[in-house]
């Protein structure tokens, strides 16, 4: 692990903000590192307001999209709400379809089959629309590169409205409206919305035309917050506001689908981390193991009894998914070791019978092991399909662009992408990808980095500090949970490994023989020899609280020790 300490802001800036907010220097420093420099910005950070959401009509083509939907409703047309099979896509479909169905009946949903149709807009989906008399398709979390498919639909008299957040290619599809804040000609003030976020802006705009306010669509924010967390978009700007209030909806007035999942896991107050690691994998499991429509059914169900049945079904998909991804991860790691590929800059593996639904998870697991740009391929029909994951600071989308002559199609983000290619191109691609990455990556990025916000003394870790830090939530990219470093710590003699095969490290640490604090280090059990015999060590950690038998105490959540 590389420990990188963030530069400390100028002392005069810290003094000014500390004085203006009446907080101590450490809190002022953490806020300045997040770009917060005055009272007004701090107020917006700590007390996000729905009134600070941007006018949806600032998004390019929004007025055209709203006009076309209103026209479809006036003419009694059938509208098909189409979305990808992952969390962002299924939440977006649930959001837009249930909103439209609340006042217009001729609306149906369509999620492509991951195995039969693959990612995004499919010819099969367009044929379904034609066969069933749909004249308007609203595509969510996909479509920005579907130039041929949109043209095919147009020939059949079917219009498209695209709501996407992925990076467009050089040419946009010939749709009626293309809503994507990443369009170069779109001046919308915030371009980091997820697909469900773009869908939310669409229903916000439709509502505004009907005289509705944000309060009328507030109930939808649970879906938006879930997509924001699952899609790993920055939790800054509008995403912070949407996730802040979305978590309130999840915890206080949850829709039956979410309530059914939460009831199964027996947890009371969910954070954005819980949404990412508990809710999202279950919603994703439907599209991975069976079909994404199961997730839409769960998220739109209004009857609690039926929602509980759907949730139980999805729980089984998730259990099956876990077993599969562990099995394939072991096989993929063996393949890398057998081929003696540990010295490469990339990990690229392929087996034709690997389950397409879990290759993205497997790519993430390989990344955790070898920490380098990673692709996991499997057979998909006549072609090979892959999921790509990247290390912090390296743009895998750009790297794939550098290999485009070997690829049939690809799309995605800086850190996660998907692609298809012909099987005969696999070895060519594998060599080219290694070459492109080797030429363009800074080798230092191949060592995992922990970014430290501030150096702290144990005596300064107080219940008051923890209360303030909790108000920095929701955490995520752009606003990660603060990480601290403390020097010259010693274990009080109770250090031990806990958990299966002693995987985790449990300590009671002290500094200068005062201020004892308990600490837990998940997957750091192998570091026990560094702390035994009262050897001094440095640690990086976040500040957490531990609840045991009704007692709540502060504990350090260790990330690494040296």
Long-range contacts (C-beta under 8 A, 24 or more apart in sequence): 1-447, 1-448, 1-449, 1-450, 1-559, 1-560, 2-444, 2-447, 2-448, 2-449, 2-450, 3-449, 3-450, 3-452, 3-485, 3-540, 3-560, 3-562, 4-449, 4-450, 4-451, 4-452, 5-452, 5-454, 5-455, 5-485, 6-33, 6-451, 6-452, 6-453, 6-454, 8-454, 9-33, 13-37, 17-42, 23-468, 26-454, 26-456, 26-460, 26-465, 27-465, 27-468, 29-453, 29-454, 30-453, 30-454, 30-472, 30-482, 33-453, 34-479, 45-240, 45-472, 46-471, 48-240, 48-241, 48-244, 48-245, 49-241, 50-214, 50-218, 50-241, 50-245, 51-214, 52-241, 53-204, 53-214, 53-238, 53-241, 53-242, 54-188, 54-189, 54-190, 54-238, 56-201, 56-202, 56-204, 56-205, 56-208, 57-205, 57-208, 58-187, 58-188, 58-189, 59-179, 59-181, 59-186, 59-188, 59-198, 59-201, 60-178, 60-179, 60-183, 60-185, 60-186, 60-187, 60-188, 61-177, 61-178, 61-179, 62-177, 62-179, 62-201, 62-202, 62-205, 63-205, 64-176, 64-177, 65-161, 65-163, 65-176, 65-177, 65-179, 65-202, 65-205, 66-202, 66-205, 66-206, 66-209, 68-136, 68-159, 68-161, 68-176, 68-177, 69-100, 69-136, 69-138, 69-161, 69-206, 70-206, 70-209, 72-135, 72-136, 73-104, 76-106, 77-106, 77-134, 77-135, 77-136, 78-106, 78-107, 78-108, 78-132, 78-133, 78-134, 78-135, 78-136, 79-104, 79-106, 79-107, 79-108, 79-134, 79-136, 79-137, 79-138, 80-107, 80-108, 80-109, 80-110, 80-128, 80-129, 80-132, 80-134, 80-136, 80-137, 80-138, 81-107, 81-108, 81-109, 81-110, 81-138, 81-140, 82-109, 82-110, 82-111, 82-112, 82-121, 82-125, 82-137, 82-138, 82-139, 82-140, 82-142, 83-109, 83-110, 83-111, 83-139, 83-140, 83-141, 83-142, 83-195, 83-292, 84-111, 84-112, 84-119, 84-120, 84-140, 84-141, 84-142, 84-195, 84-292, 85-111, 85-112, 85-113, 85-114, 85-119, 85-286, 85-287, 85-291, 85-292, 85-295, 86-141, 86-230, 86-284, 86-287, 86-292, 87-226, 87-227, 87-230, 87-231, 87-280, 87-283, 87-284, 87-295, 88-141, 88-194, 88-195, 88-196, 88-227, 88-230, 88-231, 89-140, 89-141, 89-142, 89-195, 89-292, 90-283, 90-286, 90-287, 90-292, 90-295, 90-296, 90-299, 91-196, 91-223, 91-224, 91-226, 91-227, 91-230, 91-283, 91-299, 92-140, 92-141, 92-163, 92-195, 92-196, 92-198, 92-199, 92-223, 92-227, 93-140, 93-296, 94-223, 94-295, 94-296, 94-299, 94-300, 95-196, 95-199, 95-200, 95-203, 95-220, 95-223, 95-224, 96-138, 96-140, 96-163, 96-199, 96-202, 96-203, 97-296, 97-300, 98-220, 98-300, 99-203, 99-206, 99-217, 99-220, 100-206, 108-132, 108-134, 109-293, 109-296, 111-287, 111-291, 111-292, 111-293, 111-295, 111-296, 112-292, 113-291, 114-287, 114-288, 114-291, 114-292, 114-356, 114-357, 115-356, 115-357, 115-380, 118-380, 118-385, 118-420, 119-411, 119-418, 120-145, 120-146, 120-149, 120-411, 121-146, 121-149, 121-150, 121-160, 122-149, 123-149, 123-152, 126-152, 126-153, 126-156, 126-158, 129-153, 129-156, 129-158, 130-156, 130-158, 134-158, 135-159, 136-160, 136-161, 137-161, 138-163, 138-202, 139-163, 139-164, 140-164, 140-195, 140-196, 140-198, 140-199, 141-165, 141-194, 141-195, 141-196, 141-198, 141-199, 142-166, 142-195, 143-173, 143-175, 144-168, 144-169, 144-172, 144-173, 144-178, 144-180, 144-411, 145-169, 145-173, 145-409, 145-411, 146-173, 147-171, 147-172, 147-173, 147-174, 149-173, 150-174, 150-175, 161-202, 163-195, 163-198, 163-199, 163-202, 164-195, 164-198, 165-192, 165-193, 165-194, 165-195, 165-197, 165-198, 165-233, 166-411, 166-412, 166-413, 167-397, 167-411, 167-413, 189-237, 190-237, 190-238, 190-239, 192-233, 192-234, 192-236, 192-237, 192-239, 192-478, 193-233, 193-238, 193-239, 194-224, 194-227, 194-228, 194-231, 194-233, 194-239, 195-227, 195-231, 196-223, 196-224, 196-226, 196-227, 196-228, 196-231, 197-224, 197-227, 197-228, 197-233, 197-238, 197-239, 197-242, 200-224, 200-242, 218-245, 218-249, 219-249, 219-253, 219-255, 221-245, 221-246, 221-248, 221-249, 222-246, 222-249, 222-250, 222-254, 222-255, 222-258, 223-299, 225-249, 225-250, 225-272, 225-275, 225-474, 226-250, 226-258, 226-275, 226-279, 226-280, 226-283, 228-272, 228-476, 229-272, 229-273, 229-275, 229-276, 229-279, 229-280, 229-474, 229-476, 230-275, 230-276, 230-279, 230-280, 230-283, 230-284, 232-415, 232-416, 232-476, 232-477, 233-476, 233-477, 234-476, 234-477, 234-478, 234-479, 235-272, 235-474, 235-475, 235-476, 235-477, 235-478, 235-479, 236-478, 236-479, 239-476, 240-474, 240-479, 243-272, 243-474, 243-476, 244-474, 247-271, 247-272, 247-275, 247-474, 250-275, 250-279, 255-299, 256-301, 256-302, 256-303, 256-304, 256-306, 256-307, 257-298, 257-299, 257-300, 257-301, 257-307, 257-310, 257-311, 258-299, 259-304, 259-307, 260-298, 260-304, 260-307, 260-308, 260-310, 260-311, 261-298, 261-311, 261-314, 261-315, 263-308, 263-311, 264-311, 264-312, 264-315, 271-473, 271-474, 271-475, 272-473, 272-474, 272-475, 272-476, 273-475, 281-318, 281-321, 282-311, 282-314, 282-315, 282-317, 282-318, 283-314, 285-314, 285-317, 285-318, 285-320, 285-321, 286-314, 286-317, 287-357, 288-317, 288-321, 288-355, 288-357, 288-358, 289-317, 289-318, 289-320, 289-321, 289-324, 289-357, 290-317, 321-357, 321-358, 321-361, 324-355, 324-357, 324-358, 325-358, 325-361, 325-362, 325-365, 328-354, 328-355, 328-358, 328-359, 328-362, 328-376, 329-362, 329-365, 329-366, 332-362, 332-365, 332-366, 332-376, 333-366, 333-369, 336-366, 336-370, 342-370, 344-372, 344-434, 345-372, 345-373, 345-434, 345-437, 345-438, 345-441, 345-443, 345-446, 346-372, 346-373, 346-374, 346-375, 346-433, 346-434, 346-437, 347-372, 347-373, 347-374, 347-375, 348-374, 348-375, 348-377, 348-429, 348-430, 348-433, 348-434, 349-375, 349-376, 349-377, 350-376, 350-377, 350-378, 350-384, 350-386, 350-426, 351-377, 351-378, 352-378, 352-379, 353-378, 353-379, 354-378, 356-380, 356-385, 359-385, 359-386, 359-387, 360-387, 360-389, 360-416, 360-418, 362-387, 363-387, 363-388, 363-389, 364-389, 367-391, 371-446, 371-447, 371-448, 372-437, 372-446, 373-399, 373-433, 373-437, 373-441, 375-419, 375-433, 377-426, 379-423, 380-420, 382-422, 383-408, 383-420, 383-421, 383-422, 383-423, 384-420, 384-421, 384-422, 384-423, 384-426, 385-418, 385-419, 385-420, 386-418, 386-419, 386-420, 386-421, 387-416, 387-417, 387-418, 388-412, 388-416, 388-417, 388-418, 388-419, 389-415, 389-416, 390-414, 390-415, 390-416, 391-445, 391-446, 391-448, 392-445, 392-448, 392-449, 393-442, 393-445, 393-449, 394-437, 394-440, 394-441, 394-445, 398-440, 399-433, 399-436, 399-437, 399-440, 400-433, 402-432, 402-436, 402-440, 403-429, 403-432, 403-433, 403-436, 405-432, 406-432, 450-483, 450-540, 450-559, 450-560, 451-480, 451-483, 452-483, 452-484, 452-485, 452-540, 453-482, 453-483, 453-484, 454-482, 454-484, 454-485, 455-484, 455-485, 455-486, 455-487, 456-484, 456-485, 456-486, 457-486, 457-511, 457-515, 458-486, 458-489, 458-509, 458-510, 458-511, 458-514, 458-515, 458-517, 459-511, 459-514, 459-515, 461-515, 461-517, 461-543, 461-554, 461-556, 463-554, 465-543, 466-543, 466-545, 466-554, 469-543, 481-542, 482-542, 482-543, 483-540, 483-541, 483-542, 483-559, 484-540, 484-541, 484-542, 484-543, 485-538, 485-539, 485-540, 485-541, 486-511, 486-538, 486-539, 486-541, 487-511, 487-538, 488-512, 488-536, 488-538, 489-536, 489-537, 489-538, 489-539, 490-531, 490-534, 490-535, 490-536, 490-537, 491-531, 491-532, 491-534, 492-516, 493-534, 495-528, 495-531, 495-532, 496-528, 497-525, 497-528, 498-525, 499-525, 501-525, 502-528, 505-531, 505-558, 507-531, 507-558, 509-539, 509-556, 517-554, 517-555, 517-556, 518-546, 518-553, 518-555, 518-556, 519-555, 519-556, 519-557, 519-558, 520-546, 520-555, 520-556, 520-557, 520-558, 521-557, 521-558, 521-559, 521-561, 522-557, 522-558, 524-558, 524-560, 524-561, 527-561, 530-561, 530-562, 531-561, 537-561, 537-562, 538-562
